[in-house]
Amino acid sequence: MNSVLKDLCLAFSPAGEENEVRDIIIKNLDSTKNEYHTDKLGNLVVLHKGEKQKENLGFFSFMHEAGLMTHNITDEGFINFISIEAQKENLSGKSFYCKNRDLYAVSSTKTWHTSSKEQRETQPDDSKLVLDFGAKDKKEAGKYIRPSDQFVFESDFRENLDGSYSCKAMERSASALALLNALNSNISKEFYGIFLSGGKASKGPLKVSAANSSISFGVILEGMGAGDNPFCPEKEKTCQMKKGFSIAFTEGRIMYSKPFVNYIIDRAEKENIPFQIRTNFREVTFPSSLLDAGQGVRTALLGLPVEYPASPSSTVFSEDIKSLEEIIKSVASEAVSL
């Protein structure tokens, strides 16, 4: 697990530039059990070969990581940016890397001694942060950087004292690994594993890949912020580490397929796969693009508990990755009939 997970985490893969992750997945696919193609939107569509089902089942995992997209260079040579799924509380003072330009930069704001008491006590929003890579002015910076260049967290992969793993992009990498392992298993039924390009803000890849593969039952796999942090109130805990994958019937304005969700829960209970019902619901919209794909897709979303998501130290436990992998294999091993 460690080597492939490490490779996935350390790959450079901001939204729309997921080639490295795609290549790692293809390299580790068992070609005797799977066939694949990359569609026009960059999605990697894998078909696990087996007995054809009456209705197609697909699992969807993301390939992108949180990052920053440049959109302007100031007269002083700093970079203004747009955050692409990177949480603002994780940005200030962090080191970032742009592989396309081989540049390192540090996100910064006003220094402590020039900030007011109120500014010191609040998290700066994206518009007040800049990336500093050492350029003396706008002219010099323009020689190295262009609008739309993307930066990601600089990070190392490590195993912690409690057996957990930490790195950037862990929420994406661990979910993708669980799906990759299921695709390489000896399941006798046919099913799809689709690795999505473009990020959650881009709903097209999810909708198009589901429609093109005629998916009837769709399961989204996503890293889910866990509530083990001591500063997280009990009522705000979405899920917890080392308790298995999480699942919910509804989230915000999204209503998942209740019969399909119950089917997954029944499978987990039957096979003693650890899981938890999410207790705090987020306002999400991207699953809606799967729900109304084609003639409609019966949808569920499985969360992998992640501590410190969208940061350079996103953390997961192998037990939770295994739980997600086992429920994927369980659902895929029998024809879904509701």
N, C-alpha and C positions, 0 to 999 in steps of 0.2 A: 504493500500500500504506500509506504513512505516515498519511494522513488518517483512513482507516477504522480502522486499528490504534490510532491515538491516541484516537479516539472510544470504541472498545470498552474500552480501558484505563482511561480517565478516568471512565467511567460508574459510577454508584453501584449496586453489585449484590451485596450480601451474600446468603447463601443464603435463598431464599424471597422475595427482593425484587429480582428480576432484570428488572423492567419496562423500565428504560432500555436494557439490552443487547438485550432482545427487540425493542424499537422500532428500534434501530440496524440490526439484522440485517434486519428487515422492510423498512426504508427502502432498504437496499442490495440487496435481492433483485431479480433480473430477473423481472418478472411474466410475461414472454412464455415463460419456460422453466420456471417453478416455480409451484406452488400451495401454500398453507399453511393451517394452522389451529393454534390454541392449545388444548390439551386441559385437562381439569379440574384437573390438577396443575400447570399452568403451563408444560409443555413446548411448545416451538415445533416443530411437525412439518411439515417441508417435503418435498414430493414433486417431484423433478425429472422433468418430463414427457418421455416417450420411449417406445421400444418396450418393451412389458410383458414382464417376465421370468417364467420358470417359478417361480423362488424369489426372494423379495424380499431385497434387499441394503440395509442401513442403516448409516450412520455416525453416531456419537454424540459430541457435544461439550458440555462444561459451560458454563453461563452465569454461575455464581456466582464470587465472589472470597473470599479469606480475610478474616475479620473477627472482631470481638468482640461478643458479645451480653451486655447488662447483665442482672444478676439480683438485685442488692441495692445499697442505698445505705447507707454507714456513717454513724455519728453525726457524723463529721467532714466529711461531704459528698463523700467519695470513692465511686467506682463499682467494685463487684466485678463481674467478668465471666467468661464462659465463652469460651474460644478456639474458633472455628469454622475449623479447618484453618490457623490462623496458627501458625507455629512459634515456640516460646517464646524461642529465641535471637534472634529478630527483633523482640521486643516492647518490651523495656525502653528507656525514653527516647524512644520514637517518638511522632510526632504522628498523631492519628486524627480522623476526621470522621464525624459523624452527620447525614446530609442531612435526615432527617425532622424533626429538632429544630434544624437549622442550628447545631450545636455542634461546637467543636473541643476536644480533650482530649489530654493527654499521659499515657502509661503510665509509672508510677513505682514504685519500691520504696524500701527504706531507703537513705538517703544514704550515700555512701562513708565519711564520717568516723564514722558511727554503726554501720557494719557490722563484723563480726568478720573476721579474716583468712580463715577458711573460707568465709564468705558472699561475700567479694569474689572468690574463686576459683571459684565455682560459678554456673551460670545459675539465676536464680530461676524457680520454676515458676509456673504461672498463678495459683495460689491466693495467692501472696505479692505479686502485682502488682495495682495499682489504676489506674483512670483518674481524672485530676485535671482538672476543667474550671473550677476557680476558685470553686466554691460554698463558702460559709463554714460551712455545716452541713447536716444531713440535710433540714431543712425547706426551705431554699432550693433545694437540689439537686432535691427532689421537684417543684418548680414547672416544671422543665425536662426531666426525664428520667423514663422509666418502665421497669419490667422488660420485657425482650425487645427494647428499642431496640437497634439494631446500629450499630457503628462500623467503618469501614474505614481502611486506611492513607491518610494524606494524601501525595500524590505528584505529581510533574511527569513528563511524557513527554519523553524526550530521546534524541537520536542520539549515540552515543559516538564517540571517535576511531577505534576499530577497525571502525566501521560497524554495530555492534550497536545494539539498541534497549533502553531500560530504562524501567520504570514499574511501578506496582502492577498486579496482575491480568494480567501479561503471559502467564503460562502458560495461562490461560483464553482470553485475547483472541487470541493468535497461532494457537492451534488452531482457534478459531471462524472466524478469517479464512481459514485454509486450506480449511475446509469450505465457507464462503460462496463463495469463488472457484471451487471445483469445481462447486458448484450452478449458478453463473452461466455455466459453460463450455458448449461445444457438444457435449456427450456425447449420443449418440443413444439410449442405453438409459435405462430408468426406474430410479431409485434414491431412497432416502430420506436426508435429512439431518435429524437430530433434535438440537435444542439443549435441554439438560436443565436443569430447575429443581430447587432444593432442596438442592444439594450432594451430595458423595459419601456422607456419612453417611446420607442418605435414599435407600434402595435402591428405593423404590416407583416414582419417576419413570422410572428406567431400565427396570425390569421391565414396567411398564404400557405405556409408549410402544412397546416392542418387541412386546409381545403384541397391542396394538391395531392395529399396522401389519403384523402377520403376518410379522415379520422372520425369515428363515432363516439369513442370514449377517450378523453384526454386528461392526462395527469401532469400538472405543472410542478416541477421540483424547484424549490427556492430556499436559499439560506434565510433563516428567520431569527431576528434579534432576540436573544434569550434574556431572561430577567434575573440571572444569578448575581448581577451587580448589587452590592449592598445598598446603593443609593436608589435602587428601583423599588418603589412602593409595591406592596403585594398586589393591589388591584390593577397595576399597570404591567404585570408580568405576562408576556405573551406565551412563553414556554420556558422550560428549564433544561439545563444541560444534563446529559447522562440519563435521560428519561425517554429516549426514543424520538422518532419523528413526530411532528405535530400535524393536526388536521382540524378543519373547522367546517361548519355548515354554511356560514355566511361571513362576509367581511365588508364593512362599509355598505356600499350599494350593490355589492356582488352577492348573489345567491347561488351557491354551488348545487350540483345535482344531489339532492338528499338521498335518493336510492343508491346512487353510485358511492357517495361518501359512506353510507351505512354498509355497503358491500365491502369496502376497503377495511372498515373497522371490524367487520365480522371475520375477514381473512386474518387480520392481525391477532384477534383474540383466539381464533382457532389454532393458529400456529405459534402462539405465545411470543409474538413480536412486540417489543416494548413500543408504546405510543402514548401520546397525550393530546387531549382536546385543547385547542387554543382558547385561552380565557380572556384575552384582550384583543379587540379587533381593530385592524388598521383601515384607513381609507385608501383602498387600492382600486385601480381602474383597468390595468393591463389584462387581467383574466377575461374581461368582457370580449376582447378580440378573439378569444378561443371559443367562448360560448356561442357566438353568432357566426362562426366560420362555416362555410358551405351551407348545409341544411340544418346546422346546429350541432354542437358537440356537448355531450354530457361531461361536465368538467369537475375535477377535484384539484385541490392544491395541497401538496405535502411539504411541510417546512422542516428544514434541518436546523436544529438549535445552534446558533452562533453567538458567541460573546464578542463584543467590540466589532460589530460588522462595519463594512465600508471604511476600514482603517488599515494602517500598516501592520496591525496585530490582531486581525480577525482570528478567532480561536474556536476549534471544534474538538470533540472527543471521537475516537475511533468507534466507540460503542454506538454513537448516534449515526455515524456514516453506515455502519453495518445494519442498523435498524432500517434505514432508508433503503439500502440495497435489498434487504430481505423482503420488504413489502413490495418493492417493484417486481421481484422475481415471483412472489406469491400471486400477485394480481395477473401477471403475464402468463403464468403457468396453466391457467384454465380459461376457457372461453367465457367472457363476461356476458351474462344474459340477465337482463332486468325487465 
